[in-house]
Amino acid sequence: VIDTGSDCNHPDLKANCAGGYNALDSNKPPMDDNGHGTHVAGTIAGVLDGKGVVGVAPKARLYAVKVLDKDGAGGLTSIIKGLIWCGNNKMDVANMSLGAPMGTIFMRAALKYAQVRGVAVFAAAGNDGGSVNYPGAYPEAIAISALAPNETIAKFSSRGPQVAFIAPGVGVKSSVPGGGYDSYAGTSMATPHMAGLGALAVARGAHGVDAVRAALRRAATRVPGLSASEQGAGVVDAAKLVR
């Protein structure tokens, strides 16, 4: 989870937290001092214990990669260091619920490095209602738009030809630091639904961004009334994921 860090003391996350990296200060643990990363982590791999919330892949191993500060802000250098850490440490799936309106050759180079190392990177499309943000707009990333409860694209969701899939992104309840829960909205919330599905695809034998993307496409269904630029291949049904 390339984000603000994670609160691995949270009861929904503690059993699945397996390590991580603080790109802002390598001498400190990747503790979440914002809340965003903990929320994302719960959607991916909150444990199935009959309490709180459950993640899409409740047995996945979680690694917190802190690249954003307490205000949810971060520089290009820390984000690139986080991606490189994922590549060097053999992560199967990386979630990037972050973005910017413009890309850089350095960010794309880091994405390519992670891709070569077998990391499937899921990235938020963006929340400005316009074109897909970066790094989601790069072909090396799997860009996710946000689905509203009435099965339309959320008004805030960015969209464009780079969108690969759509997932729930409005009123998403998940874990927050301190052991609590809250509901957030954004393509930041849609992306971890897909990262969790990516982890399930890996568990069924897919490895690397191309194989994971292909497995998810085979399990996807188009949402009626939405264009390809709004939903990509559509919504993925976990029960349809096969080798």
C-alpha positions in Angstrom: 0.0 0.0 0.0 1.9 3.0 -1.3 0.3 5.7 0.7 0.4 7.5 4.1 1.4 4.3 5.9 -0.8 2.0 7.9 -1.9 1.6 11.5 -0.9 -2.0 12.0 -2.2 -2.0 15.5 -5.8 -1.8 14.1 -7.6 -5.1 14.9 -8.7 -5.5 11.3 -5.1 -5.2 10.0 -2.8 -6.5 12.7 -2.9 -10.2 11.6 -2.1 -9.3 8.0 0.6 -6.6 8.4 3.9 -8.2 7.3 6.3 -5.2 7.1 6.9 -2.1 5.1 9.1 0.9 4.4 9.0 4.6 5.3 10.3 6.5 2.3 10.1 9.8 4.2 12.3 8.6 7.0 13.8 5.1 6.7 14.7 5.1 10.4 11.0 5.2 11.4 8.2 2.6 10.9 5.6 3.3 8.2 3.0 4.4 10.7 -0.1 6.2 9.4 -0.5 9.8 10.7 -3.2 10.8 8.2 -5.8 8.0 8.0 -5.9 7.5 4.2 -3.5 4.6 4.0 -5.2 2.7 6.8 -8.5 3.0 5.1 -7.1 1.7 1.8 -5.4 -1.2 3.6 -8.6 -2.3 5.3 -10.4 -2.4 1.9 -7.6 -4.6 0.5 -7.1 -7.0 3.4 -9.1 -6.4 6.5 -9.4 -9.7 8.3 -12.5 -11.8 8.2 -13.4 -12.0 11.9 -17.0 -11.0 12.1 -16.2 -7.5 13.3 -15.6 -4.2 11.7 -15.1 -4.6 8.0 -13.6 -7.3 5.8 -11.2 -6.8 2.9 -11.5 -8.1 -0.6 -8.5 -10.4 0.0 -8.7 -11.0 3.8 -5.7 -13.3 3.9 -3.3 -11.2 1.8 -0.1 -10.0 3.4 0.0 -6.2 3.8 3.1 -4.1 3.4 2.8 -0.4 4.3 4.9 1.8 2.1 4.8 5.3 3.5 5.4 8.0 0.8 2.9 10.7 1.9 3.0 12.8 5.1 0.4 13.6 7.7 -1.3 16.0 5.3 -1.5 13.4 2.5 1.2 15.2 0.5 4.4 13.8 -0.9 7.2 14.6 -3.3 8.1 12.7 -6.4 11.3 11.3 -4.8 9.5 9.5 -2.0 6.9 8.0 -4.3 9.6 6.7 -6.7 11.5 5.3 -3.7 8.3 3.5 -2.6 7.8 2.0 -6.1 11.5 0.8 -6.2 11.1 -0.7 -2.8 8.1 -2.7 -4.0 10.1 -4.0 -7.0 13.1 -4.9 -4.9 11.1 -6.7 -2.3 9.1 -8.8 -4.7 5.6 -7.3 -4.1 3.0 -8.9 -6.2 0.5 -6.0 -6.1 0.9 -2.4 -5.3 -1.9 0.1 -4.6 -1.4 3.7 -5.5 -4.4 5.7 -4.3 -2.6 8.9 -5.3 -2.0 11.0 -8.3 -1.1 14.2 -10.1 -2.4 16.0 -13.2 1.0 15.7 -14.9 3.5 12.8 -15.2 7.2 12.8 -15.3 9.8 10.5 -17.0 11.1 9.6 -13.6 7.8 8.3 -12.4 7.3 6.3 -15.5 10.8 4.8 -15.2 10.0 3.7 -11.7 6.7 2.1 -12.9 8.6 0.3 -15.6 11.1 -0.9 -13.0 8.3 -2.3 -10.8 6.6 -3.9 -13.8 9.8 -5.7 -14.8 10.1 -6.9 -11.3 6.6 -8.5 -11.4 4.6 -5.8 -9.6 1.0 -5.2 -10.7 0.4 -1.6 -9.9 -3.2 -0.3 -9.4 -3.6 3.4 -9.5 -6.5 5.8 -8.9 -7.9 7.5 -12.0 -8.3 10.8 -10.1 -11.1 12.8 -8.5 -11.3 15.9 -10.7 -13.9 14.6 -13.1 -11.5 15.2 -16.0 -8.8 13.0 -17.7 -7.0 10.2 -15.9 -4.3 11.4 -13.5 -0.7 10.1 -13.3 0.6 7.5 -12.6 -2.8 5.9 -13.6 -2.5 7.3 -17.1 0.6 5.4 -17.8 0.1 2.0 -19.6 2.3 0.3 -17.0 -0.4 1.1 -14.4 -3.9 -0.3 -14.0 -6.2 2.7 -13.7 -9.4 2.5 -11.7 -12.5 4.8 -11.8 -15.2 5.1 -9.1 -18.6 3.5 -9.3 -21.5 5.1 -7.4 -24.2 3.0 -5.6 -26.7 3.7 -8.4 -24.3 2.0 -10.8 -23.2 5.1 -12.6 -19.7 6.6 -12.6 -19.2 8.9 -9.6 -19.4 12.5 -10.6 -16.0 13.3 -9.2 -14.3 10.3 -10.9 -11.8 11.0 -13.7 -12.2 9.1 -16.8 -10.6 8.4 -20.2 -9.2 5.6 -22.5 -6.6 4.6 -19.8 -9.3 3.4 -17.4 -9.0 -0.3 -17.0 -11.8 -1.1 -14.5 -14.4 0.5 -12.3 -15.0 -0.4 -8.6 -17.1 1.0 -5.7 -15.8 4.4 -4.6 -18.7 6.2 -2.8 -19.5 5.7 0.9 -16.9 3.0 1.3 -16.5 2.0 5.0 -13.1 0.8 6.2 -10.6 1.0 9.0 -9.0 4.2 10.3 -6.2 4.7 12.8 -6.9 4.1 16.4 -9.1 1.0 15.9 -12.1 2.8 14.4 -14.0 2.9 11.1 -15.2 5.6 8.7 -16.7 6.0 5.3 -14.8 7.8 2.5 -15.3 8.5 -1.2 -12.9 8.7 -4.1 -11.1 6.8 -6.7 -8.7 6.2 -3.7 -11.4 3.9 -2.3 -12.2 2.2 -5.7 -8.5 1.3 -6.3 -8.0 -0.9 -3.3 -11.1 -3.0 -4.2 -9.2 -3.8 -7.4 -5.8 -4.3 -5.7 -7.6 -6.8 -3.5 -8.9 -8.6 -6.5 -5.4 -8.4 -8.0 -4.2 -10.2 -4.9 -6.8 -12.9 -5.4 -5.7 -13.3 -9.1 -2.1 -13.7 -7.9 -3.3 -16.4 -5.4 -4.9 -18.2 -8.4 -1.7 -18.2 -10.4 -1.4 -14.9 -12.2 1.9 -13.1 -11.9 2.9 -9.7 -13.2 0.8 -6.9 -14.5 -0.1 -8.4 -17.8 -1.3 -11.7 -16.3 -3.1 -10.0 -13.5 -4.8 -7.6 -15.9 -5.8 -10.5 -18.2 -7.3 -12.5 -15.3 -9.3 -9.5 -14.1 -10.6 -8.8 -17.6 -11.9 -12.4 -17.9 -13.8 -11.9 -14.7 -15.2 -8.5 -15.6 -18.7 -7.5 -16.6 -19.6 -4.2 -18.3 -22.0 -1.9 -16.4 -24.9 -1.0 -18.7 -25.0 2.6 -19.7 -21.4 3.4 -19.0 -18.9 4.0 -21.8 -15.5 2.2 -22.1 -13.7 5.4 -21.1 -15.8 5.5 -17.8 -15.4 1.8 -16.8 -12.8 0.1 -18.9 -13.6 -3.7 -18.8 -16.2 -3.1 -16.1 -16.7 -4.5 -12.6 -14.8 -7.7 -11.6 -16.6 -10.6 -10.0 -14.2 -12.3 -7.6 -16.0 -15.6 -8.0 -15.1 -15.6 -11.7 -11.4 -15.4 -11.2 -9.7 -18.5 -12.6 -6.2 -19.5 -13.5 
